[in-house]
Amino acid sequence: MRITMVGSGYVGLVSGACFSDFGHDVICVDKDASKIAALEAGKMPIFEPGLDTLVATNVAAGRLKFSTDLKAAVSGADAVFIAVGTPSRRGDGHADLSYVFAATREIAAAIDGPLVVVTKSTVPVGTGDKVEEILTELAGDFPIAVVSNPEFLREGAAIGDFKRPDRIVIGTDDARAQQVMRDIYRPLYLNESPILFTGRRTSELIKYAANAFLATKITFINEIADLCEAVGANVQDVARGIGLDNRIGSKFLHAGPGYGGSCFPKDTLALLKTAEDYETPVRIVEAVVQVNDARKRAMGRKVIAALGGEAKGKTVAVLGLTFKPNTDDMRDAPSLAIVQSLMDAGAKVRAHDPEGMEIARTMMPDVVYCTDAYEAAAGSDAVVIVTEWDIYRALDLKRLAATMAGAVMVDLRNVYPPRDVERAGFSYSSIGR
């Protein structure tokens, strides 16, 4: 199959590389000429484990190409995927669909035969209808089908998620489009990955409902963690106790400083706006958004409390800046609110992250960035684990303590057993324990 991926960001690049690894011929298109030049030189615009090797292998095999020429890439394609960004619109939280519709108009101008156009971007209910309207108006008499095919990729594990998905959701009632999509995903047949065919609007809503539900699980266990601290219970044991119930499951029940990243914050807001537009409020999701925003600020206060209630003149080492491990994504990361609250309270912040510091420097220029955890801790009054990167899981705690001016550790990911940290001489604070 000949596949064109419009947008070479996170979703487009990972999807395009994986499709080419299945044996399809893929062209990833992007307006950013510097990004395309970098990709052609083998430089990835994002950090995703294994992506550079996957791209290099398929480029070398001739199955994966990069281009700025959308018209040439669309010509002769069996399917064109729209994988451009849909960020929250400034001021109201609605998904900004301007990139989706701009891509649609360019695709329409390039169509020279029957085509399946697939929205891979996360879009609100009804977006496919508008895409179809634009294509019908501008693309002439060629038979065109518009399909919704949402992605369910976890940053840091995206390649595995794409190749071994829990499910593939395809929204279309068009028989020809269904067959094209079956052909595209046929390589996953041996993995027995279920393909769920639905109506287009249903498919669009599945993505938002899934992310809102996962955000709810995270927020629920975070509130239970606060209750555990108040009553003297252990949130990790509570999470295991409820997670062993097959109706609940253990995933997304790890207490921490709140969710962030490119999906949950914007998708929960977009779902709220869709519900508002249709006058069917989703009160649970409203509460999730409010509680999560408040939690990030509360984590800053937790650190200050561990410092004895006063942060002015103190130095705090922050370990982990990205919203989760194995990514360089700083979007809505809890570290942003935590660091800001510490600085507002008069503290100086030293920080380390294996992948996120280059981006973090543009967002938090007053932080001192260090080469490793021990340099960050040197002379600090407290060390705070914000993101649970593997390199922070087996720190030499005695060495860490020896370099510090104080002896406070705040573990916002419950990486360490309390007894081990206290034995190293720290005053230890964690989540829900």
Salt bridges, closest charged atoms under 4 A:
ASP21 OD2 - LYS163 NZ 2.29
ASP30 OD2 - LYS35 NZ 3.53
ASP92 OD2 - ARG89 NH2 2.54
GLU106 OE2 - LYS31 NZ 2.72
ASP129 OD1 - ARG200 NH2 2.82
ASP129 OD2 - ARG201 NE 2.90
GLU132 OE1 - ARG200 NH2 3.39
GLU133 OE2 - LYS130 NZ 3.49
GLU151 OE2 - LYS207 NZ 3.07
ASP161 OD1 - ARG154 NH2 2.78
ASP183 OD1 - ARG186 NH2 2.62
ASP226 OD2 - ARG295 NH1 3.22
GLU229 OE2 - LYS302 NZ 3.18
ASP245 OD2 - ARG247 NH2 2.69
ASP267 OD1 - LYS266 NZ 3.01
GLU276 OE1 - LYS273 NZ 3.88
ASP277 OD2 - HIS94 NE2 3.76
GLU286 OE2 - ARG283 NH1 3.08
ASP329 OD2 - ARG331 NH2 2.88
GLU388 OE1 - ARG413 NE 3.13
ASP390 OD1 - ARG393 NE 3.36
ASP420 OD1 - ARG423 NH1 3.30
